[in-house]
Structure formats: structure tokens, C-alpha cells
Amino acid sequence: MRFASDNSGPVHPKVMEALAIANEGWALPYGNDDLTRRAADRVRDVFEAPEAAVLFVATGTGANALLLATLTRPYETVFCTPEAHIHQDECSAPEFFTGGAKLTLVESRDAMMEPDALARDIEVLKSGGVHSPQPGSVSITSVSERGTVYPLERIRAIAQVARTHGLPLHLDGARFANACAALGCTPAEMTWKAGVDAVSFGGTKNGLMGVEACVIFDTAKAREFELRRKRGGHLFSKNRFLAAQMDAYLTDDLWLTTARAANDVGQRLARALKQTPGVSFLHEPQANMLFPRFSRAAHRRLHEAGAKYYLWEGTLDGDDDAILPARLVCDWSCPAENIRHFVELVRG
């Protein structure tokens, strides 16, 4: 019963096989090998963006921070939600890599940015003139950090606000595949066709060992990103091992297969919990991340049985009847038996 994180799941066997094949023989370093070029071309094909710049890094924090640094100058600000990963979970990496750009938190609903609130916040900063941080870029996340998925119309509305003010839009796609699978849309529809300028196309949470593709649709920014990646210590010498993962990920739509599997587990778990008396949800689960609320007594039973997940608020000590929220994240490899056992323990 491991629901702590989709980072905790295993690497897909096809990815391990691809890494073993990449390990045979020699290849030029720093991304100058045929495998890296092939993987980058496959990313472009998936995004229907033949001119896009595609560069690989090993971590999501590196991808987000480097992309935002490329889009945002030190005296500017990045508009994001209070729940954004770049705000809560990246140890000020965006501020560090941008050279000091701050984050401006925009009102959200279900952890998704409100376009009208973004427009207001941009205007407020503009009214401050030289004394205020200057509007720099906008960053959204799908799947959000509360398990919700931006509808395409919301992304388009946010992009329109950003474009009106001359700001680029960044998409944190750590769970990009899960969002695509949940919406039933294409990567192009969720990014450049909706007005997104740059995206981190995540793989680490979805069956890869560790690689994210930084996709920049404005190729004029590509050279700066390359230099920032090197200066920031994120250019792998043996880049083919990043590329091998991404190449396997995009072969025969493995990226969608694993995402659909994770989403399916999440939705089955959500349905079973919704049928359980005393369980409610902080947010409507839309992909593979859930925030159910149930009694402290049920949390104790789960922990004693070895379940792994995050208690979102409170502790295990106290009144048995108190209702406490949990964060559950499902990965592609989760067996159905885990769902049954978890729900049985919640029901007592």
C-alpha cells in the first residue's frame, strides 16, 4: 500500500532495457550523440512542433528553474499560485537561478490560477512603476499540486492574459502525461496551441529513472537555456542515458500507457473511497493524486498495517474521531490489491 508519491514507483522495464542498450559501446558526450538527437526529434513529433528546442535535464526542479530563468530577468517576478511546486517545494531554486526574480502568488481555485486574478495582479505591479518588481512570466502546473487538472479553456484564458501583457507562459509538466491522459488531449493542444511558451515534459514521476525534457517553442531562447543549463551544472556528460529514457518513453506511446495506468488506479481508489461512509475530499480527484479526509482512527489502522502516504494535516496522536486529510499519489505499477486493502482498512 504505497501511495506516498509516484516518485517512489519502479522504473519501467522497457526503460531499463533501453538504458542497458545505451550502455553498449561509445558515444559522443554532452548531447552530441545520435540517441540524444533521436529522442529530441521524438519529443518534437509528440508536440507537433518541428522547430521547438528540446533539451534534457535530470530533475524537475532543474527543468523549472532553468526554464523560468530563461524567461524571467532578475528584477522581474514570476506569477504562480500559492500551491505551485516552484513556490512550496523547490527551496527557492527559481529565485536562485533567475538571479533574484521573486514569485508573486495569484489567487487560485482548486490550486488552479484564476485568469481575472492574474490580470489584476499584473496591473497592480505595473502601477508601481520603477519601484515594483516588473511583470516577468507566468507559471502554471498541470496536474496541479492538489490533483486537479487545468481545462484547456483555462490554460487558453491564462495565456491570453499573459500575452496581453507581453509575458511568456511556462507550464510545469511534472505530471504532464497524467494531465494529457485525463483531458484526452494532445500535447500540442495543452501547450503551444493554447498559448504556452515553454514546458517541462516530465518523465521521472511516470516510470523513468530521472529525466525531464525542457521544450521551448520560442527557439530564440534556446541558446540562453543551453548556457544556463551548463552554468547551472545540469548538462550531463553522458547525456545519452537521459536520452535513452526519453526515447523509450515515447516509443509506442509508453508515456501515455503508464499515465493512464496511474490515473486509472487513482480514479478506482477515489471511487471506492467515495462509497465509504465518513470519507470526503478536499479537492475533486482528476488524475492520480487524491486528498481524502477520514478519521484519525482509520489513519492509525493504515499506518499500523504499513501503508505509506502523507498525513496532510495533524498527527496520529489525539481523538480517534477527528477527521484528518491525507495525500495519496498513485504510480503506474500500483496493483489493484493495494486499493482493496487500503479501503478495507479505512472502513475498519
N, C-alpha and C positions, 0 to 999 in steps of 0.2 A: 504493500500500500504506500507507494512512493509518489506523493503529489507535491513535493516541495518546490520543484522547478523543472521546466523542460530542459534546462541545462544539465540536469542530473541523468538524463537518459543516455543510453549507449550510442556509439557511432554506428550508423547503418552498415551492414556487412558489405554492400556494394561500394561504399566509400572506403572501407578498409582495404578492399581488393584494389581499388584504384590507387591508393597510396602505395601499396606493395608494387604495383606495376610501375609507378613513377619512380620508385627507388632503384629500378634496374638501370645500370649504366650511368652515363654522364649527361649533363645538360648545362647550358649557359646559365649564369646566376642573374639575380635581380630582375627577373621577369622577362629576360631576353630569350626565352626558350619557346619551342613550338607549342607545348602544352598550355602555357600561360596565354599565348595568342589565341589558341583554340577556345579556351574557356571564356576569355573575354568576348570573343565573337559569339559564343553561345548566349552569353548574357545579353548582348545587343539584339540577338534574334528574339529572345524571350520578351524583351521590352519593345520590340518593333522599332528600334532606334539605332540604325546602322552607323550613325555618326557619333553616338554617345561615347564619352570617355569612361572606361571601366578599369578600375584599379582595386587590387585586393589588399586587405589587411586582416589581421588575425582576431581582432576583438571588436565588439560593438561599440565600446567606449571610444576606441581609436577611430572607428569609422565616423561616428557622430561628431567627435571633437574636431577631427581634421576637415570634415566637410563644412562644419559651421565656421571654422577658422578661415576657410577659403571663401566663404560667402559674407563674412562679417569683419569689419575693421575694429581696431581696439577701442575706439571711442563710441562705438555703436552698441546696440542691445539686440538680443535675440528674444522675440516674443514666443512664449510657450505657456503651457498650462501648469498649475501648481502640482499636478500629479506626474508631470513629464519625467522620464528617466534621466534626461540631461540635468534636471533640477534636483531630483531626490537621490539619485543613485550613481552619480559619476564623479563624486569627490571634487567638484569644481573643475573638471577636465576641460569643458568648453571655455570657461573663463581663462584657464591657463593657456590653452592652445591658441586662443584668439588674441592673446596678449593683453587681456583685461576687459573685453566686452562683457557687459553684465547680462543677466537674464531678467526680463520683465514678465511677470506672471499675469496671464489673461484669464478672465472668468471662464469657467468650464461648466459643462453639464454632462454628467456621467463620464467625467475625465476627458471629454472632447471639447475643443475650443469653440467658443461662440463667435461667429463672424462679426456680429454687431459690436461685441465687446472688444474685439481686436481693432476694429475701426476706431472706436472711441479712444482706446489706449494709444494708438498711433497719433491721433490728433492731439491728445494731451501732451505727449512728448514733443511734438513739433512746436507746440505753443511756447515751450520753454526756451526756444532758440539755442544760442551757443552754450547756455548754462545746463542744458539737459543732455543725457545720453541721446545719441541720434538713432532714429529707427534704422535697423540694420538688416534683419532677416526674421523669418517666421519658421517655427519648427513644430510639427505635429507628429503624433505616434499612432500607428495602427498595426497591430492590435494595441489599444491603449493599456496603460498600467492598471486599469480596473477591469480589463477583459472585454471592453466594448470596442466596436469596430466602426470607424468613420464611414457613413454612407458616401457614395460618390458625389452626391449633390452637396454635401457639407464640405468635402475637400474642394470642390469647384468654387463654392462660395468664399471660402477662406483664401483660395488662390486669387480670386477676383479682388478682394480687399487688398491683398499683398501687392498685386500688380498695379492697382490704382495708385499706390504709394511708392511704386518702384522698388519693392522689396522682393528678394528671392524666397521661395518656399522650399524648405527641407522636410523630408519625410524620414523619420526614424522607423526603419522597417525591420527591426529585430525579429518580429513575427510576421513579416511581410507575407509569407506564403500562407499562414493561417488566415490573414485578413482576405487575401485573394480567394481562398477556398470558401470562406464564409460568405463573401459577397457574390461569388460565382462570376467574377470579372477577370479581365486580363491585366497583367502588369502595366501595360500601356494605358489602359483606362484608369488605373488608380494613380498614375504618375503624370507623365508629360501631357497626356490628353486632358487631364484635369487641371493642369497648371503647375505641377511640381517641377522644380528646377534640379533637384538633386535628391538621391535616395540611398540609404544604406540597405542593401538587399541581403538580409540576414540568413545565415545557414546554421550557426552554432546551436541555436535552440531547436533545430528541426532535423537533427540526425547527422550533422557534420562534426568533425573534431574541433574545428576552430577556423572559420573564415567568413568574412563579410565582403561583399562586392560593393564598392563605392561607385555609384553610377551618376555621372554628371552630364546633364543634357546640354548645357552650355559649354561647348568644348573650349571656349576661350579661357575657362577657368582650369582646364586640365593641367597645364604646366605648373601653375601655382600649387595645385594639390600634390603633384609629384614631388615638388621641392619640400613642401611641408611634411609629407609622409617620410621622406628621407631624414630631414632635420629632426623630426619628432621620434625617430627610432622605430618606425613602423614599416620600413622597407625590408622585407625578408630577402636574405641572400638566396636561400633555396626556395624561391618563390613557387617552384613547380609543385611543392607539396600543398600549398594553398590552392593553386590552380587545379590540381588533381581532384580535390574535394568538390570544388565548384563544377568541374566537368562532369563528375559522376552525378552530382545533384541535379544537373539539367538534362542528363541522359534519360530518355523515356519518361520524362516528367516525374522523376523521383521526388522532386521538391514539392509537387502537389500531392503525391501519394502519401508522403509522410505527414504533411499538413492536414490532409483530410482525415487520416487515421487519428491524429491528436485531437482534432476538432470533434470527431465522432465520439471519442472517449469522453471528452468534456461535456458534450451535449447529452450523452446517455447518463452520465453521472448527475448532471443538472436535473434531468427528468426524474430520476429516481429520488433525488433529494426533495424535489418539489412535491412528490407524493408522500413525503414523510411528515407526520404531524410535528409541529413545533419548529420547522425549518423555514427560514425566509432568506432573501438575498439582498445584499447591499446594492448590487447592480445586476441588470439582466445579462446573464452569460451569453455571449455571442460566438465565442470561438473555443479556445482550450484553457481559459483561465476563469475561475469561479470564486465568488466571495459569499459563501453561505453563512448563515447565523444559526447557531443551535446551542443547547445547554452546555454549561461547564462540565456537567456530569458526563455528557457524551464525549466531550473533548478528552476527559480523563480516560475513558474507556479506550478511545482511539490511541492515545499515547502509550497506555499500558500494553496495548496489543502491538506496538511497534510502528504505528502509522507515522509517516514523515510528511509534514506540511507545516505551514506557518500559522501560528495563532496571531491573528491580525491586530487584536487589541486585548488587553488584560493578561491575566496569568491563570495557571491551573489551580491556584490557591483561592479558596473562597466559597461562596454559596453555590451549591450544586445546580440550582435553578436559574442562575444568572445566564443570560444569553450573550454569547461571545462570537464574533466573526472569525472566519478562517480564510486564508488564501490557498486555493488548490490549483495547481497547474499540471495539465496532462501532457505527456510526451507521446511520440509516435509508437513507442514499444509497449505501452501500458496494457497488460492483459485484462480481459473482461472480468476475471475472477477478483481483481482488485476492487472493482466497482461494487460488486456484490458484497464482499466482506466489509468494505468501508461503510456502506449504507446500513448493513445489519448492525454494526456497532453504534452508529448514530441512533438507530431506532431502539437499541437496548434490548 
